């Protein structure tokens, strides 16, 4: 069931916002399967922004993510998360997407964040602009000091959902977006974004075969 909140069914990007995202690219970020580095895209932002804007708006209006945007190179140096370093499941692989696809993601993120942020839980600090683990810590610390100063007992319970990003069913994620007013071609775009993705391992100029991604995590992507 959809809520009574405002609806966002489509996004119409402008040349200026696409150019702004291009200019803000980190020149030190690695490129994806297309081999186009971010520093080049940033330098020619004003020249390529009009064409990219047309392509991006076409993708959004059709509700389809370009197939080539869903291919990623996997680096052979995964990030160790925690616990036993001899267990492969305790490592997170790094997916390198095409930079142009990440520009589109950032544009979509900016619009969706503006739409969704009013519905964020007021005490949420993660994935919230202007907030972080530091602001969360300060708020908890302040609450504890207030309670102690009032002579009250303070009990704290910390909960952690192991590998939380691996446990989000895509159908429920899409239903949640719909509940918060994301619908129409934009909702279809998110559905396309999460499906039919492929990856390969890249090492010193050599590549493995392309294989389908059966569980899309995409932690480092802007829209997730």
C-alpha positions as CSV (number, residue, x, y, z in Angstrom):
1,X,0.0,0.0,0.0
2,X,1.3,3.5,-0.9
3,X,1.4,6.2,1.7
4,X,-0.2,9.6,1.3
5,X,3.2,11.3,0.8
6,X,4.2,13.3,-2.3
7,X,4.8,11.2,-5.4
8,X,8.0,11.2,-7.6
9,X,7.4,9.3,-10.8
10,X,10.0,10.8,-13.1
11,X,13.1,12.9,-13.0
12,X,14.0,15.5,-15.6
13,X,17.7,16.3,-15.4
14,X,19.2,19.6,-16.5
15,X,22.5,20.1,-18.3
16,X,23.8,22.3,-15.5
17,X,23.3,19.6,-12.8
18,X,24.9,16.9,-15.0
19,X,27.8,19.2,-15.6
20,X,28.1,20.0,-11.9
21,X,28.3,16.3,-11.0
22,X,30.9,15.8,-13.7
23,X,33.1,18.6,-12.4
24,X,32.9,17.2,-8.8
25,X,34.3,13.8,-9.8
26,X,37.3,12.6,-7.8
27,X,40.2,12.5,-10.3
28,X,41.9,9.7,-8.3
29,X,39.0,7.2,-8.5
30,X,39.6,4.1,-10.6
31,X,37.7,3.7,-13.9
32,X,35.3,0.9,-14.8
33,X,35.1,-1.5,-17.7
34,X,34.9,1.2,-20.3
35,X,38.4,2.5,-19.3
36,X,37.3,6.2,-19.2
37,X,38.9,7.9,-16.2
38,X,37.0,10.4,-14.1
39,X,39.7,13.1,-14.5
40,X,39.0,13.2,-18.3
41,X,35.3,13.4,-17.8
42,X,35.7,16.2,-15.3
43,X,37.9,18.2,-17.6
44,X,35.4,18.0,-20.5
45,X,32.3,18.4,-18.3
46,X,30.8,21.4,-20.2
47,X,31.4,19.7,-23.6
48,X,29.8,16.4,-22.8
49,X,27.1,17.4,-20.3
50,X,24.4,18.2,-23.0
51,X,24.8,14.8,-24.7
52,X,24.9,12.9,-21.4
53,X,21.8,14.8,-20.2
54,X,19.9,13.6,-23.2
55,X,21.0,10.0,-22.7
56,X,20.3,10.1,-18.9
57,X,16.8,11.6,-19.4
58,X,16.0,8.9,-22.0
59,X,17.1,6.2,-19.5
60,X,14.9,7.7,-16.8
61,X,11.8,8.3,-19.0
62,X,12.0,4.7,-20.3
63,X,12.6,3.3,-16.8
64,X,15.6,1.3,-18.2
65,X,19.2,1.4,-17.1
66,X,21.6,1.0,-20.1
67,X,23.0,-2.6,-20.1
68,X,26.6,-1.4,-20.3
69,X,26.1,0.6,-17.1
70,X,25.5,-2.7,-15.2
71,X,28.9,-4.2,-15.9
72,X,31.6,-4.0,-13.2
73,X,35.3,-5.0,-12.8
74,X,36.1,-6.7,-9.5
75,X,39.5,-5.9,-8.0
76,X,41.5,-8.8,-6.7
77,X,42.2,-7.0,-3.4
78,X,39.0,-7.2,-1.4
79,X,38.4,-5.2,1.8
80,X,38.7,-7.2,5.0
81,X,35.7,-6.4,7.2
82,X,36.1,-8.3,10.6
83,X,36.5,-11.6,12.4
84,X,38.6,-14.5,11.0
85,X,40.8,-13.2,8.1
86,X,41.1,-16.8,6.7
87,X,37.4,-17.0,5.9
88,X,36.6,-15.5,2.5
89,X,33.1,-14.4,3.4
90,X,34.6,-11.9,5.8
91,X,35.9,-9.9,2.8
92,X,34.0,-7.5,0.7
93,X,34.9,-7.3,-3.0
94,X,35.3,-3.9,-4.6
95,X,33.2,-3.3,-7.8
96,X,34.4,-0.7,-10.2
97,X,31.6,0.6,-12.3
98,X,31.8,2.9,-15.4
99,X,32.2,6.5,-14.1
100,X,29.5,7.8,-16.5
101,X,27.0,5.4,-14.9
102,X,28.0,6.7,-11.5
103,X,27.3,10.3,-12.7
104,X,23.8,9.2,-13.5
105,X,23.5,7.5,-10.1
106,X,24.6,10.7,-8.4
107,X,22.0,12.8,-10.3
108,X,19.2,10.3,-9.3
109,X,20.4,10.2,-5.7
110,X,20.2,14.0,-5.4
111,X,16.6,14.1,-6.6
112,X,15.5,11.1,-4.5
113,X,17.3,12.3,-1.4
114,X,15.4,15.6,-1.6
115,X,12.2,13.7,-2.0
116,X,12.8,11.1,0.7
117,X,14.7,13.0,3.4
118,X,11.6,14.5,5.0
119,X,10.4,11.0,5.9
120,X,13.7,10.0,7.5
121,X,13.4,9.0,11.2
122,X,14.5,12.0,13.2
123,X,17.1,10.0,15.2
124,X,18.6,8.4,12.2
125,X,22.3,9.4,11.6
126,X,23.4,6.9,8.9
127,X,22.9,7.9,5.3
128,X,21.7,11.4,6.3
129,X,23.4,14.6,5.2
130,X,25.0,16.5,8.0
131,X,25.0,13.5,10.3
132,X,27.4,10.6,10.9
133,X,28.6,8.1,13.5
134,X,30.2,11.1,15.3
135,X,26.9,13.0,15.7
136,X,25.3,9.7,16.8
137,X,28.0,9.2,19.4
138,X,27.7,12.8,20.7
139,X,23.9,12.5,21.0
140,X,24.1,9.2,22.9
141,X,26.9,10.7,25.1
142,X,24.8,13.7,25.8
143,X,21.7,11.6,26.8
144,X,23.8,9.5,29.1
145,X,25.3,12.5,30.9
146,X,21.8,14.0,31.3
147,X,20.5,10.8,32.8
148,X,23.5,10.4,35.2
149,X,23.2,14.0,36.2
150,X,19.6,13.4,37.1
151,X,20.5,10.4,39.2
152,X,19.0,7.9,36.9
153,X,20.3,4.5,35.9
154,X,21.5,4.2,32.3
155,X,21.3,0.9,30.5
156,X,22.4,0.6,26.8
157,X,21.7,-2.2,24.4
158,X,23.6,-2.4,21.1
159,X,22.2,-4.5,18.3
160,X,24.0,-5.3,15.0
161,X,22.5,-7.1,12.0
162,X,25.3,-9.2,10.5
163,X,25.9,-8.4,6.8
164,X,22.7,-6.3,6.7
165,X,23.2,-5.1,3.1
166,X,23.3,-8.7,1.9
167,X,19.9,-9.4,3.5
168,X,17.7,-6.8,1.7
169,X,15.3,-8.5,-0.7
170,X,15.0,-6.4,-3.9
171,X,11.3,-6.8,-4.1
172,X,10.8,-5.4,-0.6
173,X,13.2,-2.6,-1.4
174,X,11.1,-1.6,-4.4
175,X,7.9,-1.9,-2.4
176,X,9.4,0.4,0.2
177,X,10.3,3.0,-2.4
178,X,6.7,2.8,-3.8
179,X,5.4,3.2,-0.3
180,X,7.4,6.5,0.0
181,X,6.0,7.8,-3.3
182,X,8.6,6.6,-5.8
183,X,6.5,5.2,-8.7
184,X,6.0,5.2,-12.5
185,X,9.1,5.2,-14.7
186,X,11.4,6.0,-11.9
187,X,10.3,2.9,-9.9
188,X,10.9,0.9,-13.1
189,X,14.3,2.4,-13.4
190,X,15.2,1.2,-9.9
191,X,14.0,-2.3,-10.8
192,X,16.1,-2.3,-13.9
193,X,19.1,-1.0,-11.9
194,X,19.0,-4.0,-9.6
195,X,18.7,-6.7,-12.2
196,X,20.8,-8.3,-15.0
197,X,24.1,-7.1,-13.7
198,X,27.5,-8.7,-14.6
199,X,31.0,-8.7,-13.2
200,X,34.5,-10.0,-14.0
201,X,37.8,-10.0,-12.1
202,X,40.4,-7.6,-13.5
203,X,44.1,-8.1,-12.7
204,X,47.0,-6.4,-14.4
205,X,45.3,-6.0,-17.7
206,X,43.9,-9.5,-17.7
207,X,40.2,-10.3,-17.3
208,X,38.0,-13.3,-16.3
209,X,34.8,-14.2,-18.1
210,X,31.8,-12.1,-17.5
211,X,29.5,-13.7,-14.9
212,X,26.0,-12.7,-13.8
213,X,25.7,-11.2,-10.3
214,X,23.2,-13.3,-8.4
215,X,23.1,-11.1,-5.3
216,X,23.3,-7.4,-5.8
217,X,24.8,-5.5,-2.8
218,X,26.1,-2.3,-4.4
219,X,27.1,-0.7,-1.1
220,X,29.3,1.9,-2.8
221,X,26.7,2.9,-5.3
222,X,25.0,6.3,-4.7
223,X,21.4,5.1,-5.1
224,X,21.6,2.2,-2.7
